Amino acid sequence: MVGFPLLLIPLAVYNIIVFLMPGLSFTDPLLRVTLMSGEQWPVALNDMLLAAGVLLLLLEVIKGARPGAKYLTDHLLSLIVFGAAAAEFLLWPKFGNSTYCLLTLLALVDFISGIALRTRRRAVAVTTPPSVRASKAEPTAEAAPPAPAPEVITPVPSRAPAPVIPPAASQVPAAASVAESVLLDQGAPKPTQPAVAAPDLQPGHQPSSDAPPRS
């Protein structure tokens, strides 16, 4: 979209007043403003046109500072406005005054500032490294997660096992062997011996011949 040259507005108002209202003076005060000091400030038509031109120039610079805001056609229109204003200032007697000269100078500043901003953007685009361009062209690419830091393993000093000293076999008998020997002694059957009849020790009794003699 082609931008409209805003500096054309005060220049067009000046032309309208000159050609359509020739009896209107640019220097006659239109209103008087009382300042805090008590001084009366007369505001004329040429002062209002110059103030409007300065404010519109500020807006033009802000528009041109945005990336891709002004195209070649916009600069061409600014150049045409400046050329027409300069031609009127030099060729027409009603435009040969300080007010119109300052308006023409504002149009020139608008054209030069647009060219300077465009050149500056082109220089910045050329000096941009390729990595930055790739990151701007692919905003959806996710950055790779950082590699995890290696774990640091602290070595634990090994302890030698305490020597095991076996108890002396000759000093303390094993409890199992003692219990086994006690059980064997209690459970073993004892041999029975035949009962021997006591001899009859009455007087006159003779032992039978079947009994074996005692030695």
C-alpha positions in Angstrom: 0.0 0.0 0.0 1.4 3.4 -1.1 1.8 5.9 1.8 0.3 9.3 1.4 2.9 12.2 1.8 1.7 14.1 4.8 3.8 17.2 4.0 1.4 17.8 1.1 -1.3 18.9 3.5 0.2 22.3 4.6 1.4 23.0 1.1 -2.0 22.4 -0.3 -3.6 24.6 2.4 -1.2 27.4 1.4 -2.1 27.0 -2.3 -5.8 27.1 -1.5 -5.4 30.3 0.5 -3.3 32.0 -2.2 -5.6 31.1 -5.1 -9.0 31.0 -3.5 -8.7 33.6 -0.7 -6.3 36.3 -2.0 -7.5 38.9 0.5 -6.4 36.7 3.5 -3.1 37.7 5.0 -0.7 35.1 6.4 0.9 37.5 8.9 -2.3 39.0 10.6 -2.8 37.4 14.0 -5.8 35.1 14.1 -5.9 34.8 17.9 -3.9 35.9 21.0 -2.8 33.5 23.7 -2.1 34.8 27.2 0.9 33.1 28.7 1.6 32.5 32.4 4.0 35.5 32.4 1.1 37.7 31.3 2.5 38.3 27.8 0.1 38.2 24.8 1.3 35.8 22.1 -0.3 36.6 18.7 -0.8 33.5 16.5 -0.8 34.1 12.8 -1.8 31.8 9.9 1.8 31.2 8.8 2.7 30.1 12.3 0.0 27.5 12.3 1.0 26.2 8.9 4.7 25.8 10.1 3.6 24.1 13.3 1.4 21.6 11.4 4.3 21.0 8.9 6.7 20.1 11.8 4.3 17.7 13.4 3.5 16.0 10.1 7.2 15.6 9.4 7.6 13.8 12.7 4.8 11.4 11.7 6.5 10.8 8.4 9.8 9.9 10.1 8.0 7.5 12.5 6.3 5.9 9.5 9.6 5.5 7.6 11.4 4.0 10.7 9.2 0.9 10.7 10.7 -2.1 8.8 9.2 -2.3 5.3 7.0 0.8 5.8 8.1 2.8 2.8 8.5 1.6 -0.7 10.1 3.2 -3.7 6.8 4.8 -4.7 6.6 6.6 -1.4 10.1 8.2 -1.9 9.1 9.1 -5.4 6.0 10.9 -4.1 8.0 12.8 -1.5 10.4 13.9 -4.2 7.5 15.1 -6.4 6.1 17.1 -3.5 9.4 18.8 -2.8 10.0 19.5 -6.5 6.6 21.2 -6.9 7.1 23.3 -3.7 10.5 24.4 -4.8 9.2 25.3 -8.2 6.4 27.4 -6.7 8.8 29.2 -4.4 11.1 30.1 -7.2 8.6 30.9 -9.9 5.5 32.4 -8.4 5.8 35.8 -6.6 3.0 35.0 -4.1 5.1 32.1 -2.8 8.3 33.9 -2.4 8.3 34.4 1.4 9.9 32.8 4.5 6.8 30.8 5.4 6.7 28.9 2.1 10.4 28.5 2.1 10.3 26.7 5.4 7.5 24.5 4.2 9.6 23.6 1.2 12.6 22.8 3.5 10.4 20.4 5.5 9.4 18.6 2.4 13.1 18.2 1.5 13.9 16.8 5.0 11.1 14.3 4.6 12.5 13.0 1.3 16.1 12.8 2.6 15.2 11.1 5.9 13.2 8.4 4.0 16.2 7.7 1.8 18.5 7.6 4.8 16.3 5.2 6.7 15.9 2.9 3.7 19.7 2.8 3.2 20.2 2.1 6.9 17.9 -0.9 6.8 19.5 -2.3 3.8 23.0 -2.0 5.4 21.7 -3.8 8.5 20.2 -6.6 6.4 23.5 -7.2 4.6 25.6 -7.3 7.8 23.2 -9.8 9.5 25.0 -13.2 9.9 23.4 -16.2 8.2 22.7 -17.9 11.6 20.5 -15.0 12.7 18.7 -15.0 9.4 18.0 -18.8 9.7 16.7 -18.4 13.2 14.4 -15.6 12.1 13.2 -17.5 9.0 12.3 -20.6 11.1 10.7 -19.4 14.3 9.1 -22.8 15.0 12.3 -24.7 15.2 12.9 -25.9 18.7 16.3 -25.6 20.2 18.0 -28.9 21.1 18.0 -29.6 24.8 21.4 -29.2 26.5 23.4 -32.4 27.0 23.1 -33.7 30.6 26.2 -33.1 32.7 28.2 -36.3 33.4 27.6 -37.8 36.8 30.6 -37.7 39.1 31.0 -40.9 41.0 33.0 -40.6 44.2 35.0 -43.8 44.8 34.3 -45.3 48.2 37.4 -46.7 50.0 37.2 -50.5 50.4 37.6 -51.9 53.8 39.4 -55.3 54.3 37.2 -57.9 56.1 38.2 -58.6 59.7 40.0 -61.9 60.1 37.8 -64.6 61.6 39.6 -66.6 64.3 38.1 -70.1 64.7 37.8 -71.3 68.3 40.2 -74.0 69.5 38.7 -77.4 69.1 40.7 -78.7 72.0 39.4 -76.1 74.5 35.6 -76.2 74.1 33.9 -79.4 73.0 31.1 -79.2 70.5 27.6 -79.0 72.0 26.2 -81.4 69.4 28.7 -84.2 70.2 27.9 -83.8 73.9 24.2 -84.1 73.4 24.5 -87.0 71.1 26.6 -89.0 73.6 24.1 -88.3 76.3 21.2 -89.6 74.2 23.1 -92.7 73.2 23.9 -93.5 76.9 20.2 -93.2 77.9 18.7 -95.1 75.1 21.0 -98.1 75.0 19.4 -101.3 76.6 21.3 -102.8 79.4 21.9 -106.6 79.3 19.9 -108.7 81.8 21.6 -111.3 83.8 19.8 -114.5 84.8 18.7 -114.7 88.4 20.7 -117.0 90.5 18.8 -118.9 93.2 20.1 -118.4 96.6 21.4 -121.7 98.2 19.5 -123.1 101.0 21.6 -122.6 104.0 19.5 -124.8 106.4 21.5 -127.3 108.4 21.6 -130.8 107.1 20.7 -129.8 103.6 23.1 -130.9 100.9 23.3 -129.1 97.7 22.3 -131.0 94.7 24.9 -132.5 92.5 23.5 -130.6 89.5 24.7 -127.3 90.8 28.1 -126.4 89.7 30.8 -126.3 92.3 31.9 -122.9 93.3 35.5 -122.2 92.9 
